[in-house]
Amino acid sequence: MVSVGWFEGMVSDLLLVLLTAGFAVVASLVMLIIALIIAPKKPNKPKEIQYECGQIPSGAGKFSLMMQYYAYLLMFVAFDVMSMFLFAWGVSIYNVGLSGFLAVVLFIGILLVPLAFTLYHAARREIW
């Protein structure tokens, strides 16, 4: 006869996650409804002016972003995530064995390909 104790534990864990998510949704809706009910609804000129850090804005409202930094941003995000995974791997390096080591080598290899590609094009200045 097969024991189903692991299934009952999984259902109770899932139920806790669903209860937490449900509480978050209900609490958010309650806060939004309360804000709609008690918020003042008398617009006037000072309230409609846009402020930037407490200062009245001057100049054009639109500006162009320098796209040359976009590649640096993507590289930062990718290697920040990589460092988190490598930290977790480094903590458990003695427990993962050869298969874990090979998985991390593959992971690093996959992430070094776009790094090399980006650095190659950055040297040639073709992407900005």
C-alpha positions, 0 to 999 in steps of 0.5 A: 500500500502506497503512503500519501503523506507527502501529498497531504503535506504538499496540499497543506503547503499550497493552501498556506501559499494560497491563503497568503496570496488571498490575504494580500489581494483582499488587503490591497482591495480594501486599502484601495477602496478606503482611499477612494472613499476618504480621498478629497475630491476637490481639484484646484490649480495648485493640486494639478501642477506637476512637481519634481522633488518639490520644485516647479518643473521648467523646460520640456517634459520629454527627454531622450535617453542615451541608449549606449547605456542600455547594454551596460544595464542588461549586462549588470542585471544578467551578472547580478542574477548570476552572482546570486546563483553562484553564491548559492552554489558556493554555499552548497558546493560540497553537497552538489557533487560533480553534476552540480559542478558541471551544471554551474560550468554550463551556466557560466559558459552560457552567460559568458557568450553574451558578455563576449558578444557585448564586449566585442561590439562595444570595442567596435562601437557598433551598438551605440 
